Amino acid sequence: MATTLRSIRGVVPLLDRILVQRMKAEAKTASGLYIPEKNVEKLSEAKVLAVGPGALDKDGKRITPSVAAGDRVLIPPFGGSTVKIGDEDYLLFRDSEILAKLTDEK
């Protein structure tokens, strides 16, 4: 029996897993020309949607993840587990696979 999810809210990451959605690249140039969808590169930037409680160390203590829901992060171009809900693709990564946390500081 297959399980069908109606919303991404039904996905709760376990341990040190982090649920992200890859940011969509702009399909329009600065001059107003539209780029065909197949030529638009996948961005390595993603938004964190949900975070698991964290992994356990060898002493059984919980290690809190380094990111929180709502953060913008840099993810590797390949990897992660894909979760498809409707027409949208989401990715599950381990905390250690997240490359960087992005901030708006200058």
A tleap script that builds the chain and sets N, CA, C and O, in Angstrom:
source leaprc.protein.ff14SB
mol = sequence {
  NMET ALA THR THR LEU ARG SER ILE ARG GLY
  VAL VAL PRO LEU LEU ASP ARG ILE LEU VAL
  GLN ARG MET LYS ALA GLU ALA LYS THR ALA
  SER GLY LEU TYR ILE PRO GLU LYS ASN VAL
  GLU LYS LEU SER GLU ALA LYS VAL LEU ALA
  VAL GLY PRO GLY ALA LEU ASP LYS ASP GLY
  LYS ARG ILE THR PRO SER VAL ALA ALA GLY
  ASP ARG VAL LEU ILE PRO PRO PHE GLY GLY
  SER THR VAL LYS ILE GLY ASP GLU ASP TYR
  LEU LEU PHE ARG ASP SER GLU ILE LEU ALA
  LYS LEU THR ASP GLU CLYS
}
set mol.1.N position { 0.847 -1.170 0.000 }
set mol.1.CA position { 0.000 0.000 0.000 }
set mol.1.C position { 0.895 1.236 0.000 }
set mol.1.O position { 1.738 1.388 0.884 }
set mol.2.N position { 0.724 2.101 -0.960 }
set mol.2.CA position { 1.547 3.311 -1.078 }
set mol.2.C position { 0.958 4.433 -0.225 }
set mol.2.O position { -0.259 4.558 -0.087 }
set mol.3.N position { 1.844 5.239 0.341 }
set mol.3.CA position { 1.427 6.380 1.135 }
set mol.3.C position { 1.526 7.633 0.274 }
set mol.3.O position { 2.562 7.881 -0.344 }
set mol.4.N position { 0.474 8.411 0.229 }
set mol.4.CA position { 0.474 9.643 -0.529 }
set mol.4.C position { 0.419 10.817 0.431 }
set mol.4.O position { -0.489 10.916 1.257 }
set mol.5.N position { 1.398 11.705 0.318 }
set mol.5.CA position { 1.425 12.886 1.172 }
set mol.5.C position { 0.783 14.045 0.435 }
set mol.5.O position { 1.017 14.243 -0.757 }
set mol.6.N position { -0.015 14.798 1.137 }
set mol.6.CA position { -0.681 15.951 0.535 }
set mol.6.C position { 0.104 17.229 0.788 }
set mol.6.O position { -0.064 18.213 0.069 }
set mol.7.N position { 0.954 17.221 1.797 }
set mol.7.CA position { 1.672 18.430 2.171 }
set mol.7.C position { 3.063 18.066 2.673 }
set mol.7.O position { 3.282 16.977 3.204 }
set mol.8.N position { 3.996 18.992 2.498 }
set mol.8.CA position { 5.357 18.766 2.991 }
set mol.8.C position { 5.374 18.753 4.514 }
set mol.8.O position { 6.324 18.248 5.112 }
set mol.9.N position { 4.337 19.300 5.157 }
set mol.9.CA position { 4.257 19.297 6.623 }
set mol.9.C position { 4.144 17.882 7.179 }
set mol.9.O position { 4.364 17.663 8.370 }
set mol.10.N position { 3.803 16.925 6.324 }
set mol.10.CA position { 3.715 15.536 6.747 }
set mol.10.C position { 5.066 14.847 6.814 }
set mol.10.O position { 5.142 13.686 7.217 }
set mol.11.N position { 6.144 15.539 6.426 }
set mol.11.CA position { 7.488 14.969 6.467 }
set mol.11.C position { 8.231 15.566 7.659 }
set mol.11.O position { 8.471 16.772 7.707 }
set mol.12.N position { 8.589 14.724 8.612 }
set mol.12.CA position { 9.321 15.162 9.800 }
set mol.12.C position { 10.678 14.453 9.781 }
set mol.12.O position { 10.735 13.234 9.945 }
set mol.13.N position { 11.773 15.201 9.584 }
set mol.13.CA position { 13.100 14.577 9.536 }
set mol.13.C position { 13.465 13.916 10.865 }
set mol.13.O position { 13.102 14.410 11.932 }
set mol.14.N position { 14.177 12.811 10.792 }
set mol.14.CA position { 14.646 12.101 11.979 }
set mol.14.C position { 16.130 12.363 12.200 }
set mol.14.O position { 16.861 12.690 11.265 }
set mol.15.N position { 16.560 12.215 13.433 }
set mol.15.CA position { 17.958 12.370 13.836 }
set mol.15.C position { 18.567 13.654 13.295 }
set mol.15.O position { 18.057 14.737 13.580 }
set mol.16.N position { 19.657 13.560 12.512 }
set mol.16.CA position { 20.343 14.771 12.043 }
set mol.16.C position { 19.971 15.112 10.596 }
set mol.16.O position { 20.739 15.776 9.899 }
set mol.17.N position { 18.805 14.665 10.147 }
set mol.17.CA position { 18.374 14.953 8.780 }
set mol.17.C position { 17.775 16.350 8.689 }
set mol.17.O position { 17.165 16.848 9.635 }
set mol.18.N position { 17.964 16.973 7.522 }
set mol.18.CA position { 17.476 18.333 7.277 }
set mol.18.C position { 16.720 18.331 5.958 }
set mol.18.O position { 17.253 17.901 4.935 }
set mol.19.N position { 15.477 18.811 5.979 }
set mol.19.CA position { 14.634 18.883 4.790 }
set mol.19.C position { 14.787 20.273 4.176 }
set mol.19.O position { 14.541 21.282 4.837 }
set mol.20.N position { 15.200 20.318 2.898 }
set mol.20.CA position { 15.406 21.600 2.215 }
set mol.20.C position { 14.675 21.602 0.882 }
set mol.20.O position { 14.338 20.556 0.328 }
set mol.21.N position { 14.442 22.810 0.386 }
set mol.21.CA position { 13.910 22.971 -0.962 }
set mol.21.C position { 14.887 23.856 -1.715 }
set mol.21.O position { 15.192 24.972 -1.295 }
set mol.22.N position { 15.371 23.337 -2.837 }
set mol.22.CA position { 16.339 24.064 -3.660 }
set mol.22.C position { 15.687 25.332 -4.199 }
set mol.22.O position { 14.545 25.301 -4.658 }
set mol.23.N position { 16.416 26.449 -4.143 }
set mol.23.CA position { 15.919 27.711 -4.685 }
set mol.23.C position { 15.838 27.593 -6.207 }
set mol.23.O position { 16.672 26.943 -6.838 }
set mol.24.N position { 14.855 28.210 -6.763 }
set mol.24.CA position { 14.688 28.171 -8.214 }
set mol.24.C position { 15.526 29.274 -8.853 }
set mol.24.O position { 15.517 30.416 -8.392 }
set mol.25.N position { 16.243 28.929 -9.905 }
set mol.25.CA position { 17.060 29.901 -10.628 }
set mol.25.C position { 16.160 30.823 -11.440 }
set mol.25.O position { 15.085 30.429 -11.894 }
set mol.26.N position { 16.608 32.026 -11.609 }
set mol.26.CA position { 15.863 33.011 -12.396 }
set mol.26.C position { 15.886 32.575 -13.864 }
set mol.26.O position { 16.954 32.335 -14.426 }
set mol.27.N position { 14.723 32.474 -14.472 }
set mol.27.CA position { 14.621 32.049 -15.868 }
set mol.27.C position { 14.573 33.242 -16.814 }
set mol.27.O position { 14.291 33.094 -18.003 }
set mol.28.N position { 14.850 34.419 -16.276 }
set mol.28.CA position { 14.795 35.630 -17.076 }
set mol.28.C position { 16.093 36.409 -16.857 }
set mol.28.O position { 16.526 36.577 -15.717 }
set mol.29.N position { 16.706 36.878 -17.915 }
set mol.29.CA position { 17.946 37.637 -17.799 }
set mol.29.C position { 17.649 39.065 -17.355 }
set mol.29.O position { 16.496 39.494 -17.324 }
set mol.30.N position { 18.707 39.790 -17.013 }
set mol.30.CA position { 18.560 41.179 -16.570 }
set mol.30.C position { 17.958 42.056 -17.663 }
set mol.30.O position { 17.288 43.047 -17.372 }
set mol.31.N position { 18.198 41.689 -18.924 }
set mol.31.CA position { 17.665 42.477 -20.034 }
set mol.31.C position { 16.243 42.074 -20.424 }
set mol.31.O position { 15.656 42.674 -21.325 }
set mol.32.N position { 15.677 41.049 -19.745 }
set mol.32.CA position { 14.292 40.676 -19.988 }
set mol.32.C position { 14.095 39.463 -20.883 }
set mol.32.O position { 12.955 39.098 -21.171 }
set mol.33.N position { 15.183 38.820 -21.335 }
set mol.33.CA position { 15.055 37.624 -22.172 }
set mol.33.C position { 14.785 36.403 -21.296 }
set mol.33.O position { 15.356 36.279 -20.213 }
set mol.34.N position { 13.929 35.514 -21.754 }
set mol.34.CA position { 13.625 34.296 -21.019 }
set mol.34.C position { 14.549 33.174 -21.469 }
set mol.34.O position { 14.770 32.978 -22.664 }
set mol.35.N position { 15.081 32.445 -20.507 }
set mol.35.CA position { 15.992 31.335 -20.776 }
set mol.35.C position { 15.171 30.049 -20.759 }
set mol.35.O position { 14.347 29.865 -19.863 }
set mol.36.N position { 15.376 29.144 -21.737 }
set mol.36.CA position { 14.656 27.867 -21.720 }
set mol.36.C position { 14.948 27.101 -20.433 }
set mol.36.O position { 16.071 27.119 -19.929 }
set mol.37.N position { 13.929 26.433 -19.909 }
set mol.37.CA position { 14.030 25.757 -18.618 }
set mol.37.C position { 15.174 24.744 -18.581 }
set mol.37.O position { 15.829 24.596 -17.549 }
set mol.38.N position { 15.423 24.048 -19.688 }
set mol.38.CA position { 16.485 23.034 -19.690 }
set mol.38.C position { 17.876 23.662 -19.592 }
set mol.38.O position { 18.828 22.972 -19.228 }
set mol.39.N position { 18.017 24.938 -19.905 }
set mol.39.CA position { 19.314 25.616 -19.841 }
set mol.39.C position { 19.545 26.334 -18.516 }
set mol.39.O position { 20.642 26.835 -18.268 }
set mol.40.N position { 18.534 26.389 -17.672 }
set mol.40.CA position { 18.673 27.051 -16.372 }
set mol.40.C position { 19.376 26.078 -15.424 }
set mol.40.O position { 18.918 24.952 -15.230 }
set mol.41.N position { 20.480 26.517 -14.840 }
set mol.41.CA position { 21.242 25.662 -13.929 }
set mol.41.C position { 20.534 25.538 -12.587 }
set mol.41.O position { 19.807 26.435 -12.160 }
set mol.42.N position { 20.767 24.397 -11.933 }
set mol.42.CA position { 20.243 24.219 -10.576 }
set mol.42.C position { 21.124 25.019 -9.626 }
set mol.42.O position { 22.351 24.953 -9.705 }
set mol.43.N position { 20.509 25.759 -8.747 }
set mol.43.CA position { 21.267 26.527 -7.769 }
set mol.43.C position { 21.683 25.625 -6.611 }
set mol.43.O position { 21.008 24.643 -6.299 }
set mol.44.N position { 22.788 25.969 -5.987 }
set mol.44.CA position { 23.249 25.227 -4.822 }
set mol.44.C position { 22.717 25.842 -3.537 }
set mol.44.O position { 23.119 25.452 -2.441 }
set mol.45.N position { 21.815 26.800 -3.675 }
set mol.45.CA position { 21.231 27.451 -2.515 }
set mol.45.C position { 19.863 26.828 -2.239 }
set mol.45.O position { 19.102 26.533 -3.161 }
set mol.46.N position { 19.566 26.634 -0.954 }
set mol.46.CA position { 18.292 26.028 -0.580 }
set mol.46.C position { 17.769 26.657 0.701 }
set mol.46.O position { 18.518 27.259 1.472 }
set mol.47.N position { 16.472 26.504 0.910 }
set mol.47.CA position { 15.834 26.987 2.131 }
set mol.47.C position { 15.526 25.784 3.020 }
set mol.47.O position { 14.985 24.781 2.555 }
set mol.48.N position { 15.875 25.891 4.300 }
set mol.48.CA position { 15.616 24.810 5.252 }
set mol.48.C position { 14.150 24.868 5.654 }
set mol.48.O position { 13.673 25.898 6.131 }
set mol.49.N position { 13.434 23.759 5.462 }
set mol.49.CA position { 12.014 23.685 5.794 }
set mol.49.C position { 11.772 23.022 7.141 }
set mol.49.O position { 10.874 23.423 7.882 }
set mol.50.N position { 12.573 22.002 7.461 }
set mol.50.CA position { 12.406 21.289 8.731 }
set mol.50.C position { 13.731 20.655 9.124 }
set mol.50.O position { 14.541 20.297 8.268 }
set mol.51.N position { 13.941 20.522 10.431 }
set mol.51.CA position { 15.189 19.980 10.959 }
set mol.51.C position { 14.858 18.910 11.990 }
set mol.51.O position { 13.972 19.095 12.826 }
set mol.52.N position { 15.573 17.794 11.926 }
set mol.52.CA position { 15.401 16.742 12.921 }
set mol.52.C position { 15.977 17.161 14.266 }
set mol.52.O position { 16.636 18.197 14.353 }
set mol.53.N position { 15.743 16.383 15.311 }
set mol.53.CA position { 16.205 16.748 16.653 }
set mol.53.C position { 17.717 16.664 16.833 }
set mol.53.O position { 18.247 17.238 17.785 }
set mol.54.N position { 18.418 15.975 15.958 }
set mol.54.CA position { 19.874 15.841 16.057 }
set mol.54.C position { 20.281 14.402 16.309 }
set mol.54.O position { 19.503 13.597 16.820 }
set mol.55.N position { 21.512 14.096 15.942 }
set mol.55.CA position { 22.049 12.748 16.129 }
set mol.55.C position { 22.496 12.567 17.580 }
set mol.55.O position { 22.580 13.529 18.345 }
set mol.56.N position { 22.774 11.333 17.936 }
set mol.56.CA position { 23.271 11.027 19.283 }
set mol.56.C position { 24.760 10.738 19.202 }
set mol.56.O position { 25.215 10.050 18.288 }
set mol.57.N position { 25.533 11.270 20.174 }
set mol.57.CA position { 26.958 10.963 20.200 }
set mol.57.C position { 27.172 9.620 20.904 }
set mol.57.O position { 26.203 8.957 21.275 }
set mol.58.N position { 28.422 9.218 21.087 }
set mol.58.CA position { 28.699 7.895 21.663 }
set mol.58.C position { 28.259 7.773 23.123 }
set mol.58.O position { 28.092 6.666 23.634 }
set mol.59.N position { 28.071 8.921 23.794 }
set mol.59.CA position { 27.598 8.904 25.184 }
set mol.59.C position { 26.079 8.993 25.282 }
set mol.59.O position { 25.527 8.982 26.383 }
set mol.60.N position { 25.399 9.081 24.139 }
set mol.60.CA position { 23.947 9.153 24.139 }
set mol.60.C position { 23.397 10.565 24.252 }
set mol.60.O position { 22.187 10.751 24.379 }
set mol.61.N position { 24.273 11.564 24.208 }
set mol.61.CA position { 23.822 12.955 24.276 }
set mol.61.C position { 23.471 13.450 22.871 }
set mol.61.O position { 24.127 13.104 21.889 }
set mol.62.N position { 22.437 14.253 22.807 }
set mol.62.CA position { 21.956 14.758 21.525 }
set mol.62.C position { 22.852 15.895 21.029 }
set mol.62.O position { 23.183 16.810 21.784 }
set mol.63.N position { 23.243 15.827 19.740 }
set mol.63.CA position { 24.032 16.873 19.092 }
set mol.63.C position { 23.055 17.724 18.286 }
set mol.63.O position { 22.471 17.247 17.313 }
set mol.64.N position { 22.876 18.968 18.683 }
set mol.64.CA position { 21.915 19.827 17.984 }
set mol.64.C position { 22.419 20.173 16.588 }
set mol.64.O position { 23.609 20.433 16.404 }
set mol.65.N position { 21.517 20.178 15.597 }
set mol.65.CA position { 21.905 20.523 14.232 }
set mol.65.C position { 22.387 21.975 14.144 }
set mol.65.O position { 22.020 22.812 14.968 }
set mol.66.N position { 23.203 22.254 13.146 }
set mol.66.CA position { 23.806 23.580 13.006 }
set mol.66.C position { 22.916 24.577 12.270 }
set mol.66.O position { 23.272 25.750 12.159 }
set mol.67.N position { 21.777 24.136 11.770 }
set mol.67.CA position { 20.845 25.039 11.076 }
set mol.67.C position { 19.452 24.892 11.673 }
set mol.67.O position { 19.170 23.936 12.395 }
set mol.68.N position { 18.582 25.858 11.360 }
set mol.68.CA position { 17.203 25.834 11.847 }
set mol.68.C position { 16.263 26.081 10.678 }
set mol.68.O position { 16.690 26.552 9.624 }
set mol.69.N position { 15.003 25.769 10.858 }
set mol.69.CA position { 13.998 26.002 9.822 }
set mol.69.C position { 13.993 27.485 9.462 }
set mol.69.O position { 14.022 28.347 10.340 }
set mol.70.N position { 13.955 27.772 8.160 }
set mol.70.CA position { 13.950 29.147 7.684 }
set mol.70.C position { 15.315 29.642 7.237 }
set mol.70.O position { 15.402 30.654 6.542 }
set mol.71.N position { 16.395 28.942 7.626 }
set mol.71.CA position { 17.741 29.338 7.210 }
set mol.71.C position { 17.949 29.086 5.722 }
set mol.71.O position { 17.322 28.206 5.132 }
set mol.72.N position { 18.838 29.871 5.131 }
set mol.72.CA position { 19.291 29.624 3.754 }
set mol.72.C position { 20.640 28.936 3.851 }
set mol.72.O position { 21.513 29.367 4.604 }
set mol.73.N position { 20.808 27.865 3.089 }
set mol.73.CA position { 22.036 27.073 3.158 }
set mol.73.C position { 22.590 26.791 1.773 }
set mol.73.O position { 21.894 26.909 0.765 }
set mol.74.N position { 23.860 26.417 1.752 }
set mol.74.CA position { 24.536 26.000 0.531 }
set mol.74.C position { 24.601 24.483 0.564 }
set mol.74.O position { 25.096 23.906 1.531 }
set mol.75.N position { 24.108 23.832 -0.479 }
set mol.75.CA position { 24.078 22.371 -0.522 }
set mol.75.C position { 24.944 21.875 -1.673 }
set mol.75.O position { 25.184 22.612 -2.630 }
set mol.76.N position { 25.418 20.626 -1.589 }
set mol.76.CA position { 26.212 20.082 -2.697 }
set mol.76.C position { 25.342 19.908 -3.943 }
set mol.76.O position { 24.132 19.713 -3.829 }
set mol.77.N position { 25.953 19.979 -5.136 }
set mol.77.CA position { 25.165 19.857 -6.371 }
set mol.77.C position { 24.521 18.478 -6.536 }
set mol.77.O position { 23.492 18.353 -7.201 }
set mol.78.N position { 25.114 17.452 -5.939 }
set mol.78.CA position { 24.562 16.102 -6.018 }
set mol.78.C position { 24.438 15.545 -4.617 }
set mol.78.O position { 25.114 16.007 -3.698 }
set mol.79.N position { 23.584 14.560 -4.451 }
set mol.79.CA position { 23.423 13.921 -3.151 }
set mol.79.C position { 22.077 14.247 -2.541 }
set mol.79.O position { 21.227 14.886 -3.161 }
set mol.80.N position { 21.907 13.799 -1.332 }
set mol.80.CA position { 20.633 13.987 -0.660 }
set mol.80.C position { 19.610 12.986 -1.168 }
set mol.80.O position { 19.794 12.370 -2.218 }
set mol.81.N position { 18.549 12.834 -0.423 }
set mol.81.CA position { 17.451 11.947 -0.821 }
set mol.81.C position { 16.286 12.809 -1.289 }
set mol.81.O position { 15.851 13.711 -0.572 }
set mol.82.N position { 15.788 12.538 -2.473 }
set mol.82.CA position { 14.713 13.334 -3.045 }
set mol.82.C position { 13.363 12.882 -2.501 }
set mol.82.O position { 13.073 11.687 -2.440 }
set mol.83.N position { 12.548 13.849 -2.108 }
set mol.83.CA position { 11.173 13.608 -1.668 }
set mol.83.C position { 10.287 14.410 -2.613 }
set mol.83.O position { 10.408 15.633 -2.690 }
set mol.84.N position { 9.397 13.731 -3.333 }
set mol.84.CA position { 8.537 14.405 -4.296 }
set mol.84.C position { 7.115 14.462 -3.750 }
set mol.84.O position { 6.514 13.437 -3.427 }
set mol.85.N position { 6.592 15.678 -3.654 }
set mol.85.CA position { 5.211 15.865 -3.211 }
set mol.85.C position { 4.530 16.740 -4.248 }
set mol.85.O position { 4.893 17.902 -4.429 }
set mol.86.N position { 3.547 16.178 -4.922 }
set mol.86.CA position { 2.904 16.897 -6.017 }
set mol.86.C position { 3.910 17.139 -7.121 }
set mol.86.O position { 4.554 16.199 -7.586 }
set mol.87.N position { 4.058 18.378 -7.548 }
set mol.87.CA position { 5.017 18.728 -8.588 }
set mol.87.C position { 6.327 19.246 -8.018 }
set mol.87.O position { 7.251 19.549 -8.773 }
set mol.88.N position { 6.420 19.352 -6.701 }
set mol.88.CA position { 7.600 19.932 -6.057 }
set mol.88.C position { 8.577 18.846 -5.603 }
set mol.88.O position { 8.171 17.777 -5.148 }
set mol.89.N position { 9.883 19.143 -5.737 }
set mol.89.CA position { 10.935 18.258 -5.249 }
set mol.89.C position { 11.574 18.868 -4.019 }
set mol.89.O position { 11.871 20.062 -3.992 }
set mol.90.N position { 11.784 18.055 -3.005 }
set mol.90.CA position { 12.447 18.450 -1.775 }
set mol.90.C position { 13.607 17.498 -1.564 }
set mol.90.O position { 13.620 16.404 -2.128 }
set mol.91.N position { 14.580 17.895 -0.762 }
set mol.91.CA position { 15.756 17.062 -0.522 }
set mol.91.C position { 15.987 16.887 0.972 }
set mol.91.O position { 15.775 17.809 1.760 }
set mol.92.N position { 16.425 15.688 1.351 }
set mol.92.CA position { 16.817 15.396 2.731 }
set mol.92.C position { 18.325 15.200 2.766 }
set mol.92.O position { 18.864 14.349 2.058 }
set mol.93.N position { 19.006 15.993 3.594 }
set mol.93.CA position { 20.443 15.876 3.775 }
set mol.93.C position { 20.741 15.616 5.241 }
set mol.93.O position { 19.931 15.930 6.113 }
set mol.94.N position { 21.904 15.044 5.508 }
set mol.94.CA position { 22.399 14.970 6.882 }
set mol.94.C position { 22.998 16.328 7.217 }
set mol.94.O position { 23.426 17.061 6.325 }
set mol.95.N position { 23.027 16.660 8.492 }
set mol.95.CA position { 23.586 17.936 8.938 }
set mol.95.C position { 25.024 18.106 8.445 }
set mol.95.O position { 25.415 19.208 8.062 }
set mol.96.N position { 25.803 17.046 8.449 }
set mol.96.CA position { 27.209 17.115 8.039 }
set mol.96.C position { 27.372 17.334 6.535 }
set mol.96.O position { 28.454 17.717 6.090 }
set mol.97.N position { 26.332 17.103 5.747 }
set mol.97.CA position { 26.414 17.294 4.291 }
set mol.97.C position { 26.128 18.734 3.867 }
set mol.97.O position { 26.442 19.114 2.739 }
set mol.98.N position { 25.539 19.537 4.747 }
set mol.98.CA position { 25.263 20.942 4.436 }
set mol.98.C position { 26.606 21.665 4.393 }
set mol.98.O position { 27.399 21.564 5.329 }
set mol.99.N position { 26.864 22.399 3.300 }
set mol.99.CA position { 28.168 23.029 3.106 }
set mol.99.C position { 28.340 24.323 3.899 }
set mol.99.O position { 29.406 24.562 4.467 }
set mol.100.N position { 27.306 25.155 3.941 }
set mol.100.CA position { 27.425 26.444 4.623 }
set mol.100.C position { 26.038 27.001 4.924 }
set mol.100.O position { 25.049 26.641 4.284 }
set mol.101.N position { 25.995 27.878 5.905 }
set mol.101.CA position { 24.775 28.621 6.236 }
set mol.101.C position { 24.969 30.028 5.680 }
set mol.101.O position { 25.983 30.670 5.954 }
set mol.102.N position { 24.003 30.509 4.900 }
set mol.102.CA position { 24.114 31.814 4.255 }
set mol.102.C position { 23.443 32.887 5.091 }
set mol.102.O position { 22.348 32.687 5.617 }
set mol.103.N position { 24.113 34.035 5.211 }
set mol.103.CA position { 23.546 35.160 5.939 }
set mol.103.C position { 23.529 36.375 5.026 }
set mol.103.O position { 24.199 36.388 3.994 }
set mol.104.N position { 22.775 37.385 5.396 }
set mol.104.CA position { 22.680 38.592 4.585 }
set mol.104.C position { 23.674 39.664 5.005 }
set mol.104.O position { 23.605 40.792 4.517 }
set mol.105.N position { 24.598 39.329 5.903 }
set mol.105.CA position { 25.573 40.310 6.372 }
set mol.105.C position { 26.539 40.679 5.253 }
set mol.105.O position { 26.865 39.866 4.388 }
set mol.106.N position { 26.991 41.943 5.300 }
set mol.106.CA position { 27.927 42.417 4.275 }
set mol.106.C position { 29.269 42.693 4.866 }
set mol.106.O position { 30.186 43.101 4.152 }
savepdb mol mol.pdb
quit
